[in-house]
């Protein structure tokens, strides 16, 4: 095989491996989860995440209860919520993992949520939601 043929095969292999990483990077839940982990890795990010978790318990319990009555046969299992918070504290985007019917319902209600100002604009934060079972 010529050097030119080896170069083309090598370039094709790089392009194929790069595209598989791009697909993973485009998964919005994976992107949110990774960004939230980066937030929690800094002292100011960890402090903000704790503040958001407390606010979630205070502000979103009624939304969870509403979702439990709105969805048919709600899946009552724990999940994570990832929210992207703007410089003004407004939730701009939310993702959930796993996407149970209850979690998906809550996700749709979170854009109206206003929080304290984050350390950086477009800050992703993770919230672990543990549901009580009756």
Order of alpha helices (4+ residues) and beta strands (2+ residues): alpha-alpha-alpha-alpha-beta-beta-alpha-beta
